[in-house]
Amino acid sequence: MATEKKKAEELQKRIAKTKAEARERVVKRGLMHFRADEEMMEQLMAVAAYRKLPVSSMVRSWVAEQLRKELAKIDK
């Protein structure tokens, strides 16, 4: 039983290390992917076209705006 517990603890350490390394790579690259259904993609493209903006720039500005709002809530 002790060996099973030790194996589980070791596995959890390896998982935590892998997650930390993956997070570091994402942060350094500044690249994140997400999935959106077809309808959302069409809507994003339509709004971006209307605003005459690249979709990625528009979404990035939306994320930055929402992030500022969320961080302001945390800082209170």
C-alpha positions as CSV (number, residue, x, y, z in Angstrom):
1,M,0.0,0.0,0.0
2,A,2.9,2.4,0.8
3,T,4.3,1.9,-2.6
4,E,1.0,2.7,-4.3
5,K,0.8,5.9,-2.3
6,K,4.4,6.8,-3.2
7,K,3.7,6.1,-6.9
8,A,0.6,8.3,-6.7
9,E,2.6,11.1,-5.1
10,E,5.3,10.9,-7.7
11,L,2.8,11.0,-10.5
12,Q,1.2,14.1,-9.0
13,K,4.6,15.8,-8.8
14,R,5.3,14.9,-12.4
15,I,1.9,16.2,-13.5
16,A,2.5,19.5,-11.6
17,K,5.9,19.8,-13.2
18,T,4.5,19.2,-16.7
19,K,1.7,21.7,-16.1
20,A,4.2,24.4,-14.9
21,E,6.4,23.8,-18.0
22,A,3.5,24.0,-20.4
23,R,2.3,27.2,-18.7
24,E,5.7,28.7,-19.1
25,R,5.8,27.8,-22.8
26,V,2.4,29.4,-23.4
27,V,3.5,32.6,-21.5
28,K,6.8,32.9,-23.4
29,R,5.2,32.3,-26.8
30,G,2.2,34.5,-26.1
31,L,0.1,32.1,-28.1
32,M,-3.1,30.5,-26.9
33,H,-5.6,28.5,-28.8
34,F,-9.3,28.0,-28.1
35,R,-12.2,26.3,-29.8
36,A,-15.2,28.2,-31.1
37,D,-18.2,26.7,-32.8
38,E,-19.0,27.6,-36.4
39,E,-21.7,30.1,-35.4
40,M,-19.3,32.0,-33.1
41,M,-16.6,32.0,-35.7
42,E,-19.0,33.5,-38.3
43,Q,-20.1,36.1,-35.8
44,L,-16.5,37.1,-34.9
45,M,-15.6,37.4,-38.5
46,A,-18.7,39.5,-39.3
47,V,-18.0,41.9,-36.4
48,A,-14.4,42.2,-37.4
49,A,-15.3,42.9,-41.0
50,Y,-17.8,45.6,-39.9
51,R,-15.1,47.2,-37.7
52,K,-12.5,46.7,-40.4
53,L,-10.1,44.9,-38.0
54,P,-8.3,41.6,-38.2
55,V,-10.3,39.0,-36.1
56,S,-7.2,38.2,-33.9
57,S,-6.6,41.9,-33.1
58,M,-10.2,42.4,-32.2
59,V,-10.4,39.4,-29.9
60,R,-7.1,40.3,-28.3
61,S,-8.4,43.7,-27.4
62,W,-11.6,42.2,-26.0
63,V,-9.6,39.8,-23.9
64,A,-7.4,42.7,-22.7
65,E,-10.4,44.8,-21.8
66,Q,-12.1,42.0,-19.9
67,L,-8.9,41.1,-18.1
68,R,-8.5,44.7,-16.9
69,K,-12.1,44.5,-15.5
70,E,-11.5,41.2,-13.8
71,L,-8.2,42.4,-12.3
72,A,-9.9,45.5,-11.0
73,K,-12.4,43.3,-9.1
74,I,-9.6,41.3,-7.6
75,D,-7.7,44.4,-6.4
76,K,-10.6,45.8,-4.5
